[in-house]
Amino acid sequence: MPDNAQQFASDNYSGICPEAWQAMAEANQGHQRAYGDDEWTARAADHFRRLFETDCDVFFAFNGTAANSLALASLCQSYHSVICSETAHVETDECGAPEFFSNGSKLLTTRTEQGKLTPASIREIALKRKDIHFPKPRVVTLTQATEVGTVYRPEEIQAISQTCDELGLNLHMDGARFSNACAFLGCTPAELTWKAGVDVLCFGGTKNGMAVGEAILFFNRDLAEDFDYRCKQAGQLASKMRYLSAPWVGILQDDAWLRYANHANHCAQLLAKLVEDVPGVSLMFPVEANGVFLQMSEPAIAALTARGWRFYTFIGAGGARFMCSWDTEEARVRQLAADIREVMAA
Ligand SMILES: *Cc1c(COP(=O)(O)O)cnc(C)c1O
């Protein structure tokens, strides 16, 4: 298998989509004002406001870890805590950045159902302690689509938001795969965010066809106070900002973001369907976004790796994660499925 063959380890193995690439090329003409004062950045922010049908505040960061950490830091004080799922990226994959950038706000993990928080699990942890010795719960963060490829329905987000209102908590959404959630549900971005009570969204671009970059959208604009300073201090203010913002114009202006997310989701459905009757293989989670989580035998996983396939196995013994991308080729999905069938039969 060639070194640059399409893989399923992560959706960030893919390259840059033509729309983002083209917009960067257009942004590369002549000179522009620096530090986000340029016309591309203004256009990108306007596209977000149009897409989300609201006058939100928009910021850009280099990656998801920074976007999540700085957003969470802006929602709480150092003595507060942030409720998240035990599988949340902020907990397991950000090297303590949310705690670091918030100067110590503690993450409180709680049980989930298929990767999703519930009003009950939030209430349980938020009400566990009310004394001065425990970091005061202030934020709930949920991931849409979740780390295990499931998707919160609008009514589930509304129910969580209602719980947040009762308990005095802000609601943050890690939307590294927000596009895939919109594509799966056929909902508008507004329905899955501010209309359902989300205060701040980190909208992922990298995993859906951009080179680099996440957008941070504050629907509750009071919470965005001084956020530009926070970004600058954290080394997240790009001086040539147009190269972070132009690709967003490229993928938002003609709905490429949604087309690509639909395509990635479709490829995940295809993979799941092609292996559903393979003896010994079962789905660990329902396939809703662009990921397929399979329970397989350990020798089969080793054999698949030996054949050159790359995928993650962090989900426990015999668990394998396969992510589809904006550019995943169906032929490659069929090849993978055929190999899964063969190694399981061996
Ligand atoms: C990829 C991802 C991020 C962002 O990760 P970075 O590597 O920091 O860009 C955030 N949340 C989730 C759920 C992700 O999968």
The ligand as an SDF file (V2000), in Angstrom:
LIG
                    3D

 15 15  0  0  0  0  0  0  0  0999 V2000
   -9.9590   16.6190   16.7130 C   0  0  0  0  0  0  0  0  0  0  0  0
  -10.7930   17.0430   17.8490 C   0  0  0  0  0  0  0  0  0  0  0  0
  -10.5730   18.2850   18.4750 C   0  0  0  0  0  0  0  0  0  0  0  0
   -9.4520   19.2220   18.0780 C   0  0  0  0  0  0  0  0  0  0  0  0
   -8.1980   18.6610   18.2130 O   0  0  0  0  0  0  0  0  0  0  0  0
   -6.8610   19.4650   17.8170 P   0  0  0  0  0  0  0  0  0  0  0  0
   -5.8930   18.3720   17.5180 O   0  0  0  0  0  0  0  0  0  0  0  0
   -6.4850   20.2620   18.9940 O   0  0  0  0  0  0  0  0  0  0  0  0
   -7.1910   20.3280   16.6540 O   0  0  0  0  0  0  0  0  0  0  0  0
  -11.4360   18.6630   19.4880 C   0  0  0  0  0  0  0  0  0  0  0  0
  -12.4630   17.8900   19.8690 N   0  0  0  0  0  0  0  0  0  0  0  0
  -12.7010   16.6860   19.3090 C   0  0  0  0  0  0  0  0  0  0  0  0
  -13.8630   15.8700   19.7640 C   0  0  0  0  0  0  0  0  0  0  0  0
  -11.8670   16.2270   18.2860 C   0  0  0  0  0  0  0  0  0  0  0  0
  -12.1040   15.0370   17.7250 O   0  0  0  0  0  0  0  0  0  0  0  0
  1  2  1  0
  2  3  1  0
  2 14  2  0
  3  4  1  0
  3 10  2  0
  4  5  1  0
  5  6  1  0
  6  7  2  0
  6  8  1  0
  6  9  1  0
 10 11  1  0
 11 12  2  0
 12 13  1  0
 12 14  1  0
 14 15  1  0
M  END
$$$$
